[in-house]
Amino acid sequence: MQINKAIAVITGGASGLGAATATAFAKAGATVTIFDRDPAGADFADRLGASFAQVDVTDEASVAAGLNQAGDINVAINCAGIATAEKTLGRDGPHRQDSFTRTVDINLNGTFNVARLAAARMAKGGVIINTASVAAFDGQKGQTAYAASKAGIAGLSLPMARDLARNGIRVMAIAPGIFRTPMLEGLGEEVMAGLAKDVVYPARLGDPAEFAALARFIVECDYLNGTTIRLDGALRMP
């Protein structure tokens, strides 16, 4: 698919990896609709020349309304997600069940909700890109909820691709390593430098524009299907 023929919805598109992807796609001539819970994303979309829909990815009616606004899409990129840091058994007791459920609901169930509803709108085929994480494979202490949700995203890539093959829809996942996003920048430069030292090469944090570039390549390369690509500078979390 040529990028300038892409009609894309990007969840979590008002910040971080989603915003970088929305920016790259819009600049390349794609038609972009940003899905985000934050209504402030409308201003960002206006600056890009994109459309905006306030969407809760876990809610079927909300996603359906956003897709109605987006029209005849052929690309869906799921970047919406949250991170949870909580140990299975910590000083204050066991991991809260509600925080585990919320993380899985937004990251995994929300991704599947958007993917299944978007697939139904891709009458002439298309591409679905989901965002996993290296935590799916190398989860750290305090990442049981996050790692479980991202492992689920990695795990659904192949069966979903098989399900949707007859519809001409490809399904891929990207597993980013440690990227310089607003959430990570809030930790400060010293913490970010400590995280970057474990990256093999190049020894730095990922640039969200690199995630966007890979998403574009997936859209344009018709033979990529049913797998998860690590984008991590050879990082393997200890």
C-alpha positions in Angstrom: 0.0 0.0 0.0 1.3 3.5 -0.8 1.3 5.7 2.2 -0.5 8.5 0.5 -3.4 6.2 -0.1 -3.6 5.2 3.6 -6.8 6.2 5.4 -5.6 5.6 9.0 -6.9 5.7 12.5 -4.3 6.0 15.2 -5.3 5.4 18.8 -3.4 7.2 21.5 -2.5 9.5 18.6 -2.3 12.8 20.6 1.0 11.9 22.5 4.1 9.8 22.5 4.5 7.1 19.9 1.0 7.7 18.5 1.6 11.4 18.0 4.9 10.7 16.2 3.1 8.2 13.9 0.2 10.6 13.2 2.7 13.3 12.3 4.7 11.1 10.0 1.7 9.7 8.2 0.0 13.1 7.8 3.2 14.6 6.4 3.5 11.7 3.9 0.0 12.4 2.6 -2.1 9.8 4.5 -5.5 10.7 5.7 -5.3 10.5 9.5 -7.9 10.4 12.2 -6.6 10.5 15.8 -8.4 8.6 18.5 -7.6 9.8 22.0 -9.4 10.1 25.4 -7.9 13.6 25.9 -10.0 16.2 24.1 -6.9 18.4 23.9 -5.8 16.1 21.1 -8.2 18.0 18.8 -5.8 21.0 18.8 -2.9 18.7 17.8 -5.0 17.1 15.1 -5.9 20.6 13.7 -2.2 21.5 13.5 -1.5 18.3 11.5 -4.5 18.7 9.2 -5.9 15.5 10.7 -9.3 14.7 12.2 -9.9 13.9 15.8 -12.3 11.7 17.7 -12.5 11.5 21.5 -12.5 7.7 21.9 -12.3 5.3 24.8 -10.7 2.2 23.2 -12.4 -0.1 25.8 -15.9 1.0 24.9 -17.5 -0.5 21.8 -19.9 2.4 21.1 -17.1 5.0 21.5 -14.9 3.1 19.0 -17.7 2.6 16.6 -18.6 6.3 16.7 -15.0 7.2 16.0 -14.8 4.8 13.1 -18.0 6.2 11.6 -16.3 9.6 11.6 -13.1 8.2 10.1 -14.9 6.7 7.1 -13.6 4.0 4.8 -10.3 3.2 6.6 -7.6 0.8 5.4 -5.1 1.3 8.3 -5.5 1.0 12.0 -2.6 1.6 14.4 -3.1 0.9 18.1 -0.8 3.0 20.3 -3.2 3.7 23.2 -2.0 2.1 26.4 -1.0 2.7 30.0 1.9 1.5 32.2 1.5 0.0 35.6 4.3 -0.5 38.2 3.2 -2.8 41.0 4.7 -6.0 42.4 2.8 -9.2 42.7 3.5 -9.0 46.5 4.7 -5.6 47.7 5.2 -3.9 51.1 1.5 -2.9 51.1 0.3 -6.4 50.3 -0.7 -8.2 47.1 -1.0 -6.5 43.7 -4.4 -4.8 43.5 -6.7 -6.7 41.2 -8.4 -3.6 39.9 -5.1 -2.1 38.7 -4.2 -5.4 36.9 -7.6 -5.6 35.3 -7.5 -1.9 34.2 -4.1 -2.4 32.6 -5.2 -5.5 30.7 -8.5 -3.8 29.8 -6.9 -0.8 28.2 -3.8 -2.3 26.7 -5.0 -5.7 25.5 -8.8 -5.6 25.4 -8.8 -2.0 24.0 -6.4 -3.0 21.3 -8.5 -6.0 20.3 -11.7 -4.0 20.4 -10.3 -1.4 18.0 -8.7 -4.1 15.7 -11.9 -6.2 15.4 -14.1 -3.2 14.7 -11.6 -1.6 12.3 -11.3 -4.9 10.4 -15.1 -4.8 9.8 -14.6 -1.4 8.1 -11.8 -2.5 5.7 -13.9 -3.5 2.8 -11.0 -3.6 0.4 -8.3 -4.9 2.7 -5.9 -3.1 4.9 -3.3 -3.2 7.7 -3.6 -3.4 11.5 -0.6 -2.5 13.6 -0.7 -3.2 17.3 1.9 -2.0 19.9 3.4 -4.6 22.1 6.6 -4.0 24.1 9.9 -5.7 24.9 8.2 -6.2 28.3 6.2 -8.9 26.6 9.4 -11.0 26.5 11.7 -9.4 29.2 9.2 -8.2 31.8 10.8 -6.5 34.8 9.9 -6.5 38.5 6.6 -4.7 39.0 5.5 -5.3 35.4 3.2 -8.3 35.8 0.1 -6.4 34.5 2.0 -4.5 31.8 4.0 -7.5 30.6 0.9 -9.7 30.5 -1.1 -7.2 28.5 1.8 -6.7 26.0 2.4 -10.4 25.7 -1.2 -10.8 24.8 -0.8 -8.3 22.0 2.3 -10.2 20.6 0.4 -13.5 20.9 -2.7 -12.4 18.9 -0.7 -11.2 15.8 -0.5 -14.5 14.1 -4.0 -15.9 14.8 -5.6 -12.5 13.9 -3.6 -12.4 10.7 -4.8 -15.9 9.8 -8.4 -14.9 10.7 -8.3 -11.9 8.4 -6.3 -13.3 5.5 -9.4 -13.9 3.5 -10.4 -10.3 4.0 -7.0 -9.1 2.6 -6.0 -7.6 6.0 -2.5 -7.9 7.3 -1.8 -7.8 11.1 1.5 -6.8 12.6 2.8 -5.8 16.0 5.8 -3.6 17.0 7.5 -4.3 20.3 9.4 -1.1 21.2 12.1 -0.9 23.7 12.8 2.2 25.8 11.6 5.3 23.9 11.9 9.0 24.7 8.3 9.8 25.3 6.7 12.4 27.5 5.9 9.7 30.1 9.6 8.6 30.3 10.9 12.2 30.1 9.0 12.9 33.3 11.5 10.6 35.1 14.3 13.0 34.5 17.5 12.9 32.4 19.5 10.9 35.0 17.0 8.0 35.1 16.7 8.0 31.3 20.5 7.8 31.0 20.5 4.8 33.3 17.9 3.1 31.2 19.8 3.8 27.9 23.0 2.3 29.1 21.6 -1.2 28.7 20.8 -0.7 25.0 23.4 -2.5 22.9 23.6 -0.2 19.9 22.9 2.6 19.4 23.3 3.2 23.1 20.5 5.7 23.5 16.7 5.8 23.9 14.6 5.3 20.9 13.2 8.2 19.0 9.4 8.1 18.5 10.0 9.0 14.9 11.8 5.6 14.5 8.6 3.9 15.6 6.6 5.9 13.1 9.1 5.0 10.4 8.7 1.3 11.1 4.9 1.7 11.1 5.1 3.3 7.7 7.4 0.5 6.4 4.9 -2.1 7.6 2.1 -0.4 5.8 4.1 -0.1 2.6 5.6 -3.7 2.7 2.9 -6.1 1.6 4.8 -9.2 2.7 5.0 -8.3 6.3 2.3 -10.2 8.2 1.5 -12.0 11.4 4.5 -11.3 13.5 6.0 -9.0 16.1 9.1 -6.8 15.3 11.3 -5.8 18.2 12.5 -2.2 17.9 14.9 -1.9 20.7 18.6 -1.5 19.7 19.2 -5.1 20.7 18.1 -4.4 24.3 17.4 -7.4 26.4 16.1 -6.3 29.8 18.1 -7.9 32.6 
